[in-house]
């Protein structure tokens, strides 16, 4: 519980209070449907909806105060805390309301274009093996030890994020591993969190619809590393774990403060991977570092997972985990849903479902498939709507260049016309085709996956890219259930039944 007066004192800018400042606040939410008695309702003006329109509804459900940019027509008993910028006010108020949980636990932030989810889960797996209670916040879900909670953004807004962290601290979590998106860093959704270990995976083109330029995108990622020792810190042992093989490592390293632990395969690094053996269902490599050297056996595959594992080893080492525990944990780690996930339905060819939805991640997924020496690679991919349009033809060219039979289909079209999106991707495919190479355009994603299964032969690999773990497809007027893995299995079963 905090009073309106206590909350308002945290605001660094101008504010005005209309009502009883001694009113106690029991919770904070920007969703009127989640309001309970004693809550502060936050009136956020979104792209499509102004939260102020739901203030009366929130009051009916028990809200005793509102955070608003303008005075609202509400009962006199409701306290109105008025500020010129609601987002900045939330950055000041919410972490304080929850007693700064991000300063009480060890916070490991993982950022980069690709690899955040797998790296985060490997780190969490190692930390649990070391006996720690671990929370995870990422694209797929939030985890409090083994309890799974739904999550809406890679990094939630400051209200939802601080609530998650509060729950974790209350339940005895000692370490939190979280994916940190460029949006979250640029919009300061991570306000009030003191990071202890920051991991950089890689940087390739993505989110230019938001950042406008690649330079802005790089600068946003660098903020995580600049913040390691910035401001008031209450915890020691700050470490940046950086992939030196990435061309933008120099920008990240320039932003680092405190300890730095580099990793890589090609360049000299503190953690160096070598003697790589990448097979269809497993891989192994030798790693040398400050702790000595060890040969690692993994049940995940792909060069990108070698990098993800090196990053996780670096983070675990920074958090004081011993080499023997790291080695044993990696041997028992299994793939993250939708991350180069093998789909088995008794077929004599391989099916892989992967979340690759950027040019770089698609290329890595397809080159990983090629490294398995299949007869042919059949790719099924597209691009999401209402996102960076410039990557569509790029991904089309990659799909043509790195697979034998590219099939262009719809992803999550959102408000856009799926036929128009597919046409932009297909234009890139045409540019990348080799002499005699064929491709197909099948907008219906279910039909596209079924077609890939129909034409696959023994020893082929089908790579279904873009949606990975997602169990839905976002259309213009609705969201439907759609799981690439389920559809692929059904297609195989149908083929067997013929």
Secondary structure as the mmCIF struct_conf table of DSSP 4:
data_model
#
loop_
_struct_conf.conf_type_id
_struct_conf.id
_struct_conf.beg_label_comp_id
_struct_conf.beg_label_asym_id
_struct_conf.beg_label_seq_id
_struct_conf.end_label_comp_id
_struct_conf.end_label_asym_id
_struct_conf.end_label_seq_id
STRN STRN1 UNK A 2 UNK A 3
HELX_RH_AL_P HELX_RH_AL_P1 UNK A 4 UNK A 8
TURN_TY1_P TURN_TY1_P1 UNK A 9 UNK A 10
BEND BEND1 UNK A 12 UNK A 13
STRN STRN2 UNK A 15 UNK A 18
BEND BEND2 UNK A 19 UNK A 19
TURN_TY1_P TURN_TY1_P2 UNK A 21 UNK A 22
STRN STRN3 UNK A 24 UNK A 25
STRN STRN4 UNK A 27 UNK A 29
BEND BEND3 UNK A 30 UNK A 30
HELX_RH_3T_P HELX_RH_3T_P1 UNK A 32 UNK A 34
TURN_TY1_P TURN_TY1_P3 UNK A 37 UNK A 38
STRN STRN5 UNK A 39 UNK A 42
STRN STRN6 UNK A 45 UNK A 45
BEND BEND4 UNK A 47 UNK A 48
STRN STRN7 UNK A 50 UNK A 50
HELX_RH_3T_P HELX_RH_3T_P2 UNK A 51 UNK A 54
HELX_RH_AL_P HELX_RH_AL_P2 UNK A 55 UNK A 60
TURN_TY1_P TURN_TY1_P4 UNK A 61 UNK A 62
STRN STRN8 UNK A 65 UNK A 68
BEND BEND5 UNK A 69 UNK A 70
TURN_TY1_P TURN_TY1_P5 UNK A 76 UNK A 77
BEND BEND6 UNK A 78 UNK A 78
STRN STRN9 UNK A 79 UNK A 83
BEND BEND7 UNK A 84 UNK A 84
HELX_RH_AL_P HELX_RH_AL_P3 UNK A 86 UNK A 97
TURN_TY1_P TURN_TY1_P6 UNK A 98 UNK A 99
HELX_RH_3T_P HELX_RH_3T_P3 UNK A 101 UNK A 103
TURN_TY1_P TURN_TY1_P7 UNK A 104 UNK A 104
BEND BEND8 UNK A 105 UNK A 105
STRN STRN10 UNK A 106 UNK A 111
BEND BEND9 UNK A 112 UNK A 115
HELX_RH_AL_P HELX_RH_AL_P4 UNK A 116 UNK A 129
TURN_TY1_P TURN_TY1_P8 UNK A 130 UNK A 131
STRN STRN11 UNK A 134 UNK A 137
BEND BEND10 UNK A 138 UNK A 140
STRN STRN12 UNK A 142 UNK A 144
TURN_TY1_P TURN_TY1_P9 UNK A 145 UNK A 146
STRN STRN13 UNK A 147 UNK A 149
BEND BEND11 UNK A 152 UNK A 155
HELX_RH_AL_P HELX_RH_AL_P5 UNK A 158 UNK A 170
TURN_TY1_P TURN_TY1_P10 UNK A 171 UNK A 172
STRN STRN14 UNK A 175 UNK A 179
HELX_RH_AL_P HELX_RH_AL_P6 UNK A 182 UNK A 186
TURN_TY1_P TURN_TY1_P11 UNK A 187 UNK A 192
BEND BEND12 UNK A 196 UNK A 196
STRN STRN15 UNK A 197 UNK A 200
BEND BEND13 UNK A 205 UNK A 205
HELX_RH_AL_P HELX_RH_AL_P7 UNK A 208 UNK A 211
BEND BEND14 UNK A 212 UNK A 213
HELX_RH_AL_P HELX_RH_AL_P8 UNK A 214 UNK A 226
TURN_TY1_P TURN_TY1_P12 UNK A 227 UNK A 228
BEND BEND15 UNK A 229 UNK A 231
STRN STRN16 UNK A 239 UNK A 243
TURN_TY1_P TURN_TY1_P13 UNK A 244 UNK A 245
BEND BEND16 UNK A 246 UNK A 246
TURN_TY1_P TURN_TY1_P14 UNK A 247 UNK A 248
HELX_RH_AL_P HELX_RH_AL_P9 UNK A 249 UNK A 255
BEND BEND17 UNK A 258 UNK A 258
STRN STRN17 UNK A 259 UNK A 264
BEND BEND18 UNK A 265 UNK A 267
BEND BEND19 UNK A 270 UNK A 270
STRN STRN18 UNK A 271 UNK A 278
BEND BEND20 UNK A 280 UNK A 281
STRN STRN19 UNK A 283 UNK A 289
TURN_TY1_P TURN_TY1_P15 UNK A 290 UNK A 291
STRN STRN20 UNK A 292 UNK A 298
BEND BEND21 UNK A 299 UNK A 299
BEND BEND22 UNK A 302 UNK A 302
HELX_RH_AL_P HELX_RH_AL_P10 UNK A 303 UNK A 318
TURN_TY1_P TURN_TY1_P16 UNK A 319 UNK A 320
HELX_RH_AL_P HELX_RH_AL_P11 UNK A 323 UNK A 332
HELX_LH_PP_P HELX_LH_PP_P1 UNK A 335 UNK A 336
TURN_TY1_P TURN_TY1_P17 UNK A 337 UNK A 338
BEND BEND23 UNK A 339 UNK A 340
STRN STRN21 UNK A 341 UNK A 342
BEND BEND24 UNK A 345 UNK A 346
BEND BEND25 UNK A 348 UNK A 349
STRN STRN22 UNK A 350 UNK A 354
BEND BEND26 UNK A 358 UNK A 358
HELX_RH_AL_P HELX_RH_AL_P12 UNK A 359 UNK A 370
TURN_TY1_P TURN_TY1_P18 UNK A 371 UNK A 372
BEND BEND27 UNK A 375 UNK A 375
STRN STRN23 UNK A 377 UNK A 381
TURN_TY1_P TURN_TY1_P19 UNK A 385 UNK A 386
BEND BEND28 UNK A 387 UNK A 387
TURN_TY1_P TURN_TY1_P20 UNK A 389 UNK A 390
HELX_RH_AL_P HELX_RH_AL_P13 UNK A 391 UNK A 402
BEND BEND29 UNK A 404 UNK A 404
STRN STRN24 UNK A 405 UNK A 408
TURN_TY1_P TURN_TY1_P21 UNK A 414 UNK A 415
BEND BEND30 UNK A 416 UNK A 416
HELX_RH_AL_P HELX_RH_AL_P14 UNK A 418 UNK A 432
HELX_LH_PP_P HELX_LH_PP_P2 UNK A 433 UNK A 434
TURN_TY1_P TURN_TY1_P22 UNK A 435 UNK A 436
STRN STRN25 UNK A 439 UNK A 441
BEND BEND31 UNK A 444 UNK A 444
HELX_RH_AL_P HELX_RH_AL_P15 UNK A 445 UNK A 455
TURN_TY1_P TURN_TY1_P23 UNK A 458 UNK A 459
STRN STRN26 UNK A 461 UNK A 465
BEND BEND32 UNK A 466 UNK A 466
TURN_TY1_P TURN_TY1_P24 UNK A 468 UNK A 469
STRN STRN27 UNK A 472 UNK A 474
BEND BEND33 UNK A 476 UNK A 477
STRN STRN28 UNK A 479 UNK A 481
HELX_RH_AL_P HELX_RH_AL_P16 UNK A 484 UNK A 497
#
